[in-house]
Amino acid sequence: MTRLTTAVRGLVIALAALLAVTGASATARAIPGPKAPADFVALASVDRTIIQDIRYFTPHNFVGERVDGYRQPLCILTRPAAEALRAAQRHLLPQGYSLKVYDCYRPQRAVDHFVRWAEDLDDQTMKGEFYPHVDKTRLFEDGYIAEKSGHSRGSTVDLTLVKVPAKPTRPYVPGEALVPCFAPQDERFPDNSVDMGTGYDCFDTLSHTLDPRVQGTQRANRLLLKDTLEGLGFVNLAEEWWHFTYKPEAYPDTYFDFPVSAKSLVASP
């Protein structure tokens, strides 16, 4: 009888231990993803008039599919950067323009997705629009793809100008015929932005903000965007007319990886 009791007791202990391990594993799997610091905000909570066209949430980008980490079409930025955009919007609206953001905070997992895509030389799905003149083997060497991005620090934004009232933009249809990003505006994908000389994320030297081949209205549009933002603390990346970083950066040495989602924010929009 004693031996039986001891055996049963051992079985109960073993079963309890197994349940404890299983429960611990379940708890570990249920841990939510990383959160943003408290000073990260949804841009819409600061200024709802700024148009958002978050391209990496859609397949209309150089990768050709939704990018890892983009769970919502949401612009997230550090609060100082978002408030500077609000100031820019207040300056532009009386002139008949609105800002439109294409990308804001970008998680490191998205950058990693870009790197994997760039290393897959067989995937040329979106070449016809985004990098017609660039051999994919040169994307790293030419600086179009890198293992780290300033976007992951939270104070960098990709954006353009739109005439108000803004016209709707039709959705991109995967598989549709692609037109080079540097083609005349009436031939490119019908984005509702003003003519900047190239489309967004155009891997071409024509995207350099002050490229001397870009003149007339196109140059004036670039300078209006650049001068407005630089007057409010942003710095333009010379190789990309759409790319601006608010200075001083709140996190100059930190590359975050929380998902682009309202749930990542301490206070949801």
N, C-alpha and C positions, 0 to 999 in steps of 0.2 A: 504493500500500500504506500509506503514511504517512497519507494523507487518510482511508482507511478505518479505520485504527487510531484516529485522532483522533476520528472520528465515533462509533465504538463506545465509546470512553472517555467521550465526552460523554453518550451514551445511558445508560451505566452510572451516571454521576454523577447524572444527572437522576432515574433510577429510585431510586437510593439516597436522594436528597433527598425524593422522594415518599413512600417507605417511612418515612422519619424523621418526616415531618409526620403521616402516618397513625398511626404508633405513638404520637406525642405526643398526638394527639387521643384515641386509645383510652385512653391513660394518664389523660388529663384526665377522661374520662367515668367512669373507674373509681375516682376519688378518693372516699373515703367521706364521708358527711355530717358535719356539725359534731358535736363531742363536748361533753359536759357538763364543767364544771370538776370537779376531783377530789372536792370536798366535796358533790357531789350524789349522792344514794343512792336506791335503790328502798326504799320504805317497808317492804315485806315483808322486807327484809334486816335491818331494825331491830325490827319487831314483826309477826309473822305472824298475830296474832290479830285485828288490825284488818281489818274487812270492806272489800272494794273493789268498787264498782259504778261503773266509769268510763264515764259516760254518753256522752261525746263519741266514744268508740270504737264506739258503737252508733247506730242511727237514732232512738233514743228521746231526743230532745232538741229544742230549739226550731227547729233547722235542718231536722231530719227525715232526716239522713243522717250517716254517719261524717264527722267533722270532719278537715280537713287536718292532718297531723302526728301523728295518733294511730295508730301502727303496732301497738301492743299495749295491752291494758287494764291499764295499769300506773300506779301512783302513784309519781312521782318528786318529791323535795323536797331542799332543802338539809339537811344532817345535823342541825343544831340544831333545825329545825322538826320533822323526823321523830322525834328523840329526845324532844321536848316532847310529841308525840302519844303516844309510848309511855308517858310518865309519866301522861298523861291517861287512857289505857286502863287502866293499873294502878289508878288511882283509881276508875274507873267499873265495872270488872268485879265487884268485891265487892258493888256495889249492884244488880247484875243487868242492866247495860247494856254494850253494845259501841259503839265508834265505827264509823261507816261513811263512807268517803270517796267522793265523787262526782267530784271533780276536784282535781288537785294542780298541779304545774308544767304550764303551757300554752304551747306554742311560739307565737312571733309569727305564724307562718303560719296557725295556727288562728284567732287574733284577726282576721287579714286575711280569712279565710273568713267569719267572723261579719259583718264590714263589708260584704263583697260580697253576702251574703244579705240584710242589712238594706236595702241599696240596691235590691234587686230586689223592688219592691212587688207584683209579680204572684205571688210565691211566698208563699202564706199556708197552706201545708200543715198546719202544726202550731199554727195560731192557736187552735183550739178548746180546746187544753189549756194552752198556755203563756202566751198573751197575749190572752185573750178580750175584755177591756175596753180594750185599748190599740190605737190606730190605728198601723199599722206606720210611717206617716210620722213618728211622734213618738219612735221608738226611740232615736235619737241625742239629741234634745232632752231627753227624760225621763231620760236617763242609763242606759238598759238596755244599750246598745251603745256602745263607745268604740274608738278606734283603738289604744289601749294598755291592757294589763291587768296588774295587780299579780301575777297568776298567772305571768306570763312571767319574773318575777324569782326565782321558785323557793321562796318562803317563804309562799305563800298557798295555802289549802286550802278546798274546799267539802265540808261533811260534816254528818252527822246522828247520831242515836242509834238503836240497835236493841236491843230486849229480847232477852236471851239465855235459852235457846238460840234462835238466829236462825231464823226460818221462811224457807223458800226463796221467792224472787220469780220469778214466771213471766216468760218473755221477752216483750218488746213485739213485737207483730205489725204491721208497716207496713201502714197502711190501715185499721186497726181504728178503731172509733168512739172519739172523743176526749171526755174529760170535763174540765171546767175545773179547773185546779190548785188552786182555792180551794173546791171542792165539799167536802162532808163526807167524812171519810176513807174510809168504807165505799163511797163512790161513785167516788173517784178511782182512778187506776191503782194496783194493789195492791202498792205498795212495802212492804217489811217494816219500815220505820222506825216510830218512835213518832209520834203525831199532833202535828205542829208547826203545824197550822192551815192550811198550804198545802203543796203539793208542792215539790220542788226546782226552781229556775230559774223560779219563778212570777213573771211580770212584772206585779206588782200591788202596791199599797201595803200590802196585808195581809201581804206578806213582810217589811215593816219589823219588825225584831226586837222592838221594844217598842210596836207598834201597840196602842192601848188597846182595840180591838175583839177582840183575842185574849186570852182569859181562861181561867181554870180549868186543866185538865190541859194544854192546849196551851201556855199561858204558862209553866206550871211546867216543861214539857219544854224550852222555849227557854231558860229561865233556868238549868236544870241544865247544858245544853251551854255556854252563855255563861260562867257562873260558873266552871265547871271549867277551860275553856280560858284564860280571862283570868287565872286564878290561876297559870297556867304560862307566861305571857308572850305570849299571843295577844291581838290586838285585833280586835274584831268590826266589820264594816261595818254601820252602823245600818240600811241599806236592805235587807239580805239576812241573814236569821237564820242561814244556812248558811255564810257567808263570813267567814274568819278569817285574819289575817296574823301570823306570828311576828315579834316585835320583840326586839332590833334586827335588821333584815334584813341578810343577808350581802352582798346585791347590790342596794342601794336604788336605783341609777340604771341598771341593766343589764337589757335585755330580750332574753332568749335565744331562739334559734330551732332548737335541736337537736330531733330527733323524739322523741316519747314511745316509747321502745324501750329494752330492756336493752342493745342495742348502742351506745347513746349514752353509757352510763356507763363510766367508767374501769375499774371493777370490777363486772362483771355480777352480778345477784343469784343 
